[in-house]
């Protein structure tokens, strides 16, 4: 049902100006992402809106993580009128709205280091082949009493309701705010760990969804703050509990037809879907540096805590890297593949772009899909996994850097500027992490040595 996922109305510049004035908007926040997926913002008044829509807003790119060197620092944020939206958690009087921006150079050409532009380039490649890329992520997060220490609000578990789930009203307010902004939500529930929650998005095109993920992460934090709590998308804040993932459901459509669906196949997967899946499997170790970009991300990717560790796929198993959901196996529009390794602290523009790029390469070379895992791979011995040629995801940020460093695929998919910026940033983080003496070391070794 892709027609239900598209924006209900395209907005032009004149419409945005009229809408802003009709709703007493006094301030407009222009949003964009740095290389790490951190949300950046510059605010302007309603009097500056028309000029900003025409000419953009200049800023110093050298001050933004991974953007530009000092000698090429001038950048322009060009608002995308289609992303105009009033922020529901702000007062209705003297309202505040936002628009996402594409980053341009002063001459008007798109800046190759802009993560949103990276995704746009990959989507253009898919469109040239006749495809529209839809995604439906499932983002998990924790809610703690404060930012100083990860103290849970509850001891609830998977699907628990009140009184164990102390954040039911918080989730409700998040969903109401998201829906007021036109962002479709399907489900929400308490997750397996204490004070852990999941909210699932309704499918839409990948660019809109990347904007939605950026919006969602801010909304969750804003609403949690209003409830006197602190929300975190840190992949693994609690040592002895599951971490937070961002499972991403993906499908390709050609017009109104889901090209992943084949009613005659046992898994209801078309040859196109299998080639796409094979492409993702073949590049996922290289992609891990982007899908799991923080040193803490690799505390989640360990056996025993539901997160995938090995490069395998299966129809139903939730322990494999990629699974094929079978909730409605005879519904063509629901055919999809679910990648389970990304975490919610990644840059969604780069993550979605790499997933699509890997899948398109798989389709282009008619990649052969290996057989599905028939057993729990985590329970196999190292010798048995080696015999079956089952690879493991990188186990640390340093290992992910080593795998990504020589990746021709990553350089092609991200472009030289973004590839080099990501690699440089992550090398610095890994070196800093290596130098830190942790609480574990102090508590374990200081009394002993």
C-alpha positions in Angstrom: 0.0 0.0 0.0 2.6 2.6 -0.9 0.0 5.2 -1.7 -0.7 5.4 2.0 2.9 6.2 2.8 3.5 9.1 0.6 3.3 12.7 1.8 -0.4 13.7 1.7 0.5 17.0 0.0 3.5 18.6 -1.6 4.2 22.0 -0.3 5.6 24.9 -2.3 7.2 28.1 -0.9 4.2 30.3 -1.2 2.1 27.7 0.6 4.6 27.5 3.5 4.6 31.2 4.0 0.8 31.3 4.0 0.5 28.4 6.4 3.0 29.9 8.8 1.1 33.2 8.9 -2.2 31.4 9.3 -0.9 29.5 12.4 0.8 32.5 14.1 4.2 31.0 13.5 6.8 33.5 14.8 10.0 31.3 14.7 11.2 28.7 12.2 13.9 26.3 13.0 16.0 25.1 10.1 17.3 21.6 10.8 20.1 19.5 9.3 22.3 16.7 10.3 26.1 16.6 10.8 28.1 13.6 9.8 27.3 11.7 13.0 23.5 12.2 12.8 23.5 14.9 15.4 20.6 17.4 14.8 21.8 21.0 14.1 19.4 24.0 14.1 19.4 27.6 13.3 16.3 29.7 14.1 14.9 32.6 12.1 11.8 34.8 12.5 8.8 34.8 10.3 10.0 38.0 8.7 13.0 36.2 7.3 11.1 33.1 6.0 10.5 34.2 2.4 14.1 35.2 1.9 15.4 32.0 3.5 13.1 29.9 1.2 14.6 31.6 -1.8 18.3 32.1 -0.9 18.9 29.8 2.1 20.7 30.7 5.3 24.5 30.9 5.4 26.6 29.3 8.2 30.2 28.3 9.0 30.6 24.7 7.9 33.9 24.3 9.6 32.1 24.5 12.9 30.0 21.4 12.0 31.3 17.9 12.7 32.7 16.4 9.4 31.5 19.2 7.2 34.3 21.4 5.7 37.8 22.5 6.2 38.5 26.1 7.3 39.4 27.2 3.8 36.0 26.0 2.4 33.9 26.8 5.4 31.0 28.9 3.9 27.9 26.8 3.5 24.2 27.5 2.8 21.2 25.6 4.4 18.4 25.5 1.9 15.0 24.7 3.5 12.9 21.9 2.0 9.4 23.3 1.9 7.9 19.8 2.0 9.2 19.3 5.5 7.5 22.4 7.0 5.8 21.4 10.2 4.7 23.1 13.4 6.3 21.8 16.6 3.4 20.6 18.8 5.2 20.7 22.1 5.7 24.5 21.7 3.0 27.0 22.6 0.3 27.5 20.0 0.6 31.3 20.4 3.7 32.6 18.7 4.2 29.1 17.4 7.5 27.4 16.3 7.9 25.4 13.1 10.7 23.5 11.5 12.0 22.6 8.1 14.8 20.2 7.2 17.5 21.6 4.9 19.8 20.4 2.2 23.3 21.9 2.5 24.7 23.7 -0.6 27.9 25.5 -1.4 27.6 29.3 -1.9 27.4 28.8 -5.7 24.3 26.7 -5.3 25.7 23.2 -6.0 24.8 20.5 -3.4 27.5 19.9 -0.8 28.8 16.3 -1.1 29.4 16.1 2.6 25.8 16.5 3.5 24.3 13.2 4.8 20.9 14.1 3.4 22.5 14.6 0.0 24.2 11.2 0.2 20.8 9.5 0.7 19.3 11.6 -2.1 22.0 10.4 -4.5 21.4 6.8 -3.7 17.6 7.2 -4.0 18.2 8.8 -7.4 20.1 5.7 -8.5 17.2 3.5 -7.4 14.7 5.8 -9.1 16.7 5.6 -12.4 16.2 1.8 -12.2 12.5 2.3 -11.5 12.5 1.6 -7.8 11.1 3.4 -4.7 12.8 2.4 -1.5 10.5 2.1 1.6 11.6 1.6 5.1 9.9 1.0 8.4 12.3 1.3 11.4 11.6 0.1 15.0 13.4 2.3 17.4 14.1 1.3 21.0 15.1 3.7 23.7 15.4 3.9 27.5 13.8 6.3 30.0 15.8 7.1 33.1 15.3 9.3 36.1 18.1 11.6 35.0 21.0 12.0 32.6 23.6 11.6 35.4 23.0 7.9 36.1 21.0 5.2 34.2 18.4 4.5 37.0 15.3 2.9 35.4 11.7 4.1 36.1 10.4 0.6 36.2 11.2 -3.1 36.3 8.9 -4.0 33.5 9.6 -6.5 30.7 8.4 -7.2 27.2 4.8 -6.0 26.5 4.3 -5.3 30.2 1.6 -2.7 31.1 0.9 -0.7 34.2 1.8 -0.6 37.1 5.2 -2.0 35.9 5.3 0.3 32.9 5.7 3.7 34.4 6.1 5.4 31.0 2.8 4.5 29.4 1.6 8.1 29.4 5.0 9.2 28.1 4.7 6.9 25.1 1.2 8.1 24.5 2.3 11.8 24.5 5.2 11.0 22.1 2.8 9.3 19.6 0.3 12.1 19.8 3.1 14.6 19.1 4.4 12.6 16.2 1.0 12.1 14.7 0.2 15.8 15.0 3.4 16.4 12.9 2.0 14.0 10.3 4.4 11.1 11.2 2.6 7.8 11.1 3.1 5.4 14.1 2.0 1.8 14.0 2.8 0.3 17.5 4.3 1.1 20.8 5.1 -1.1 23.8 7.5 -1.8 26.7 10.6 -3.7 25.6 12.4 -6.5 27.4 14.8 -4.4 29.6 13.7 -2.2 32.5 12.5 1.2 31.4 13.1 0.3 27.7 10.5 1.1 25.1 9.8 0.7 21.4 7.8 2.8 18.9 7.4 1.5 15.4 7.0 3.8 12.4 4.5 3.3 9.6 6.3 2.6 6.3 7.3 5.5 4.1 9.9 6.5 1.6 13.5 6.5 2.9 14.1 10.2 2.7 11.0 11.1 4.6 11.7 8.4 7.1 15.3 9.6 7.8 13.8 13.1 8.5 11.2 11.4 10.7 13.9 9.5 12.7 15.7 12.7 13.3 12.5 14.3 14.5 11.5 11.4 16.6 14.8 11.4 18.6 14.2 15.0 19.5 10.5 14.5 20.3 11.2 11.6 22.6 13.7 13.6 24.6 11.5 16.7 24.7 8.4 14.7 25.9 10.5 12.8 28.5 11.8 16.1 29.8 8.3 17.4 30.2 7.6 14.2 32.3 10.6 14.9 34.5 12.7 12.1 33.0 15.6 11.6 30.6 15.3 9.5 27.4 18.4 8.0 25.9 19.1 6.3 22.5 22.5 5.0 23.9 22.8 1.5 22.4 23.8 -0.2 25.7 23.3 1.8 28.9 22.6 -1.2 31.2 25.4 -3.8 31.5 23.2 -6.8 32.3 20.2 -6.1 30.0 19.5 -5.9 26.3 20.6 -2.9 24.4 18.5 -0.7 22.1 18.3 -1.6 18.4 16.8 0.0 15.3 15.5 -2.9 13.3 14.9 -1.7 9.8 12.2 -3.2 7.5 12.9 -2.6 3.8 11.1 -3.2 0.6 11.4 -2.0 -3.0 8.4 -0.9 -5.1 8.0 -0.5 -8.8 5.0 1.9 -9.0 2.4 0.2 -6.9 4.0 -3.3 -7.0 6.2 -4.6 -4.3 9.1 -6.2 -6.3 10.1 -8.2 -3.2 7.0 -10.4 -3.3 6.7 -13.8 -5.0 3.6 -15.8 -4.0 5.2 -19.0 -5.4 8.4 -18.8 -3.4 8.5 -20.7 0.0 9.7 -17.5 1.7 7.5 -15.3 -0.6 10.7 -13.6 -1.8 11.2 -12.7 -5.4 14.6 -13.2 -7.2 15.0 -9.4 -6.9 14.5 -9.6 -3.1 17.0 -12.4 -2.8 19.6 -10.6 -4.8 19.0 -7.4 -2.7 19.3 -9.4 0.5 22.5 -11.1 -0.7 23.9 -7.7 -1.5 23.2 -6.5 2.1 24.8 -9.6 3.6 27.9 -9.3 1.5 28.6 -5.7 2.6 27.1 -5.6 6.1 30.5 -6.0 7.9 31.8 -2.9 6.0 28.6 -1.0 6.7 28.8 -1.8 10.5 31.0 1.3 11.1 28.0 3.5 10.0 25.1 1.3 11.3 26.9 1.0 14.8 29.1 4.0 14.9 29.8 4.4 18.6 32.3 2.6 20.9 29.3 1.7 23.1 27.4 0.1 20.1 29.6 -3.0 20.3 28.6 -3.6 23.9 25.2 -4.4 22.4 26.5 -6.7 19.6 27.4 -9.6 21.9 25.8 -13.1 22.2 23.1 -13.6 24.8 21.3 -10.2 24.5 19.1 -10.7 21.4 21.2 -8.5 19.2 22.6 -10.2 16.1 26.2 -11.2 16.0 26.6 -13.4 13.0 26.1 -12.7 9.3 23.1 -15.0 8.6 19.5 -14.8 7.6 16.4 -16.8 8.3 12.6 -16.7 7.8 11.4 -16.4 11.4 14.4 -16.5 13.8 15.0 -13.4 15.8 18.6 -14.3 16.5 19.8 -13.8 12.9 21.1 -10.6 11.3 18.3 -10.5 8.7 14.9 -12.1 9.1 11.9 -12.3 6.8 8.8 -11.3 8.8 5.8 -13.5 8.1 2.9 -11.8 9.9 0.9 -11.6 6.7 2.6 -13.9 4.2 0.0 -13.6 1.4 -0.1 -9.8 1.5 2.1 -8.6 -1.4 2.6 -5.1 0.0 3.9 -6.5 3.3 6.8 -8.5 1.8 10.0 -7.1 3.3 13.3 -7.9 4.8 14.3 -6.8 8.3 17.9 -5.9 9.1 18.4 -6.2 12.9 22.0 -4.9 13.6 21.6 -1.1 13.4 21.2 0.9 16.6 19.1 4.0 17.1 22.1 6.2 17.6 23.3 5.9 14.0 22.9 8.6 11.3 19.7 7.5 9.5 20.5 9.2 6.2 23.8 7.3 5.9 22.4 4.1 7.3 19.4 3.9 4.9 21.7 5.0 2.0 24.1 2.1 2.6 21.3 -0.4 3.0 19.9 0.6 -0.4 23.3 0.9 -2.1 24.2 -2.6 -0.9 20.9 -4.0 -2.1 21.1 -2.3 -5.5 24.6 -3.7 -6.0 23.3 -7.2 -5.2 20.5 -6.8 -7.7 23.0 -5.4 -10.3 25.3 -8.4 -10.1 22.5 -10.9 -9.5 24.1 -11.9 -6.2 23.4 -15.4 -5.1 21.7 -15.7 -1.7 23.3 -18.3 0.7 20.9 -20.8 2.3 19.1 -19.6 5.4 20.4 -20.5 8.9 18.5 -23.6 10.0 19.9 -23.6 13.6 20.7 -21.1 16.3 24.1 -20.0 15.0 25.1 -18.6 18.5 25.0 -22.2 19.8 27.4 -23.6 17.2 31.0 -24.1 18.0 33.6 -21.8 16.4 34.8 -24.8 14.3 31.2 -25.4 13.1 30.7 -21.8 12.2 34.0 -21.8 10.3 33.0 -24.9 8.5 29.7 -23.3 7.4 31.6 -20.1 6.4 29.6 -18.0 8.8 31.1 -14.6 9.4 30.8 -12.5 12.5 30.0 -8.8 12.7 32.9 -6.6 14.0 33.2 -6.9 17.7 34.6 -3.5 18.5 34.8 0.0 17.0 38.4 -0.6 16.2 37.6 -3.8 14.3 34.8 -2.0 12.5 37.3 0.7 11.4 39.7 -1.9 10.2 37.0 -3.6 8.1 35.7 -0.3 6.7 39.1 1.3 6.0 39.7 -0.5 2.7 36.1 -0.8 1.6 35.7 0.3 -2.0 31.9 -0.2 -1.5 31.7 2.3 1.3 33.7 4.9 -0.6 31.5 4.5 -3.7 28.3 4.6 -1.6 29.2 7.5 0.7 31.4 9.5 -1.6 35.0 10.5 -0.8 34.2 13.4 1.5 31.8 11.5 3.8 33.8 8.3 3.7 37.0 10.1 4.8 35.1 12.2 7.4 33.4 9.2 9.0 36.7 7.2 9.1 38.7 10.1 10.6 36.0 10.8 13.2 35.8 7.2 14.3 39.5 6.7 14.5 39.7 9.6 16.9 36.9 8.2 19.0 38.4 4.7 19.1 41.8 6.2 20.2 40.0 8.2 23.0 38.1 5.1 24.1 41.3 3.1 24.3 42.9 5.6 26.6 40.0 5.7 29.1 40.4 3.8 32.4 37.0 2.4 33.1 35.2 1.8 36.4 35.4 -1.9 35.7 39.2 -1.7 35.6 39.4 0.3 38.8 37.0 -1.9 40.7 38.6 -5.1 39.5 42.3 -4.4 39.4 43.0 -1.6 41.9 42.3 -3.7 45.0 44.1 -6.7 43.4 47.2 -5.4 41.8 
